[in-house]
Amino acid sequence: MITTAIIVAAGRGIRMGETIPKQYLMLAGHPIICHTLTAFNACDAIDRMVWVVPEADLDFCRQNILPQATVTKPVHLVPGGKERQESVYQGLLTLGPESDNLVVIHDGVRPLIRSDQITACIRVAQKKHACIVGLPATDTLKQVSDSGSILSTLDRKHIWMAQTPQVFRHALIRSAHESAIDKQITMTDDAALIEPMDIPVYFIQGTPYNIKITTKADLQLAEAILTCRIVRSLFYT
């Protein structure tokens, strides 16, 4: 069985308010995406990577970004689409008819993912066909109207917040994407495409540190977390 990581980083990151896509912004001396690629390269359960990038950035990523990552495994660069869902599908198309293999889908701007979390998610998907990383909701959840008033308080007992990586059998996730294309359905994550198929998608608990960098505050937080990891590795290894 071959396990392929599809690293999705084809967005423009306009909410960051920078002149360059957020995946290329510097984090602890290297572009954000380099930390993500390095984490997956360090995971023994990953055989190869497909890195989905903006089409206009293919040469830039190959020549300027990839050499900065600590990567020894095969990395195939693929041009993405206008939306995340389309970009993931473009990555899936490069894999061919590998129906029984596993696909690990991860946001390129979640650079603090740990190898053990990737491996744990893969191990569950090997048995259960679909597994994602996430966290149980801890805050009180409110349903709010368009005008901003509270409609109801939701029971958070069974509410989890989805993260990535999300791991699936290749044939399953490709079928889900193609069904969504036929029905003109767009979802914000890949597990949501599986759910209408009545196939269970399992959760494993991740960590609050597996943040998605969307704003400048997120970048500052990631810098602090990474600095703490580096210091801890220096003094406690």
N, C-alpha and C positions, 0 to 999 in steps of 0.2 A: 504494500500500500504506500502510495506517495502522498505526502502532505504538502500542499502549496499554500503559502501566505499571499493573499492579495492585499497589498498596502495601498489604500485609496488616498491620494493626495492631488486631486485634479481641480480643487476649488480655488477661488481667488481670494477668499478670506476678507471680504470687504468690511466686516464688522470690526476688524482689528484697526482699521483706519490707517494702514500703512500703504506705501507705494508698491510694495512687492507682496506676493502671496505669503500668508503666514507660515507655511511649511518651510520657507527659506529663511525666516527670521532666526537670529542667533540665540542659542540657549547653551550656556556654559561653554562658549567658544566654538560651537558647531551649529549648523542649521538644525532646526527642530527635527526635520525628517531623518537626518542622519542618526539621531538617537533612536528613533523608531526602527530603522533598518538594522542598526547594531543589535538591538534587543532581540529581534527575530533571528538574526544570524547566530546569536548565542544560544538559541533554543535547539537542543538536540532533536526535538520532535519535528522540526521544520526541515524539509528537503530542499526547497527552492522558494524564490519569491517573485511575484509579479508586482511591479510598482507602477501604478496608474497615475499619470501626470498630465498637466495641460498639454494639448498637442503642440502648442507653440514653444513649449519648454523642453521638448525631448532632447535636443542637442545640449542645451544648458545643463540639464540634469545629468546627462551622461558624462559631460566633460568637466563640470564644475562642482556638482553636488555629490555624486556617487563616490568619487575618489576620497572624499572627506569622511565617509562612513567606514567603519570597521566591518567589512563584509568579505567573506570568502565563499559563500554559497552562490549559486547562479541567481542572477537578478535580471529579469526581462522587463524592459520599459515598454509601456503601452499607453497610447493616447486616450484620454478620458472623454467623457461627454459633458453636456451642459449641466446635468444634475448628478448627484451622487449615485443614484440607482443605475443610471445609464453607464457611469464609470465602472461600477462593480461588474455589470454585465459584459462590458468590453474586456475586463480582466478574465471573466469566465470563458469567454470565447477563445482565448489563447490556449486553453487547456486541452481542447479536443475531447473526444468521447471517453473520458476517464471516469466512468460511472461510479466505481467503487472507491475511488480515492477521496481524500478529505480536502476541503477548502477552508482556510482560516481567513476571515475577512476582518480587517482592522483599519481604523481611522489613522491616517498618517500623522495627524496632530495629537495623538495620544502617545507621547514619547516616553512616558514613565512606566509603561507596562513591563512586568517582570517575566522572565523566562518560565518560572514555575507556574505562573497563572496561565500562560499560553499552554503549557504542557497539560495542566489539569483539565482545561477546557477540551483539549484534543482527546484526552483519555475518555471523558464522558461521551463525546460524539462518536468515538469508535464503537461504543456499545449501544448508544441511544439514537444515533444519526443526526442529532441537532442539539447544540449546547451553546449558551452564551454566558458572558461574564456580566455581573451586575451587583447592585447593592439594595438591600431592603430599605424602603423609605423610613426615615427617622423623624422628619418634621411632620407637623399636622398639615393635612392636605385639604385645601378649599377649592370647591368648584365656583368659578366666578363668571358673572355675566359680562356681556360686551361693554356695559357701562361701568364695570368695575365693582359692582356690589356682589356680596357673597350669596350664592344660591344654596350651597349645602357644604357640610363637612364630610369628607370621605373617610371610610374606614381604611386605614393604612396597613392593616394586618396582612393583606395579601398583595400589597403593592411593592413592586421592585422597580428600580431605575436601571434601565439597560445601558450597558457600556459595550465596548468591543475589547477583545476579539469575540467573534461569533463564528462557530465552526459547524460545518454541514457536510454531509455526503455530497459529492459534486453533482451527481444526477438530480438529487433532490433540490438543491438551491438553483441549479440552472433551470429546471422545470418550473420552479416558482417564479423566477424572473421572466421566463417566456410567457407564462400565464398572465402575469401582471402587464406585460407589453400588449398582449392580445386584448385585455380588458381595460387598458389605459388607466391602470392603477399606479399611483406613486405613493411610496411609503418612506419614512425617515430612517428605517433600519431594515436589515435583511430578514430578521426573525419575523417581522410583521408580514412578510410575503409568504412565509411557511404556515402561519397560523390558520388561514382559511382552508388549508388542505387537511385539517383535522389530524395533523401529525404533531405529537408532543415536542415542544422545544424546552429543554431543561436549562435551569440556571445553576451556575456555581457562584459563590460569593467572592467578589473581588475586593478591592481596597479603595478608600477615598482618594488615594494618591494617583490613581489611573485617570487623571483629568484630561479633558479635551480642551486644548488651547484655542479659545475663541476670542478672548479679549486681552487687553494689555495686563489686566489684573491676573488673568490665568497664567500669562507668561512669567510674571513676577513670582507667582506661587510655585510654578514649575522650577524656576531657578533656585528658590529656597529649598524645595524638596530635594533637588539634585545635589545641591551643595551639602545638605545633611547626609545624604547617602555617601558622598565622596569622603566626608570627614569620618563617618562611622567606619567605612572600609579601611581607612588609614590607621585607625586606632583599635579596631576590634576584629582584625583578621589574624 
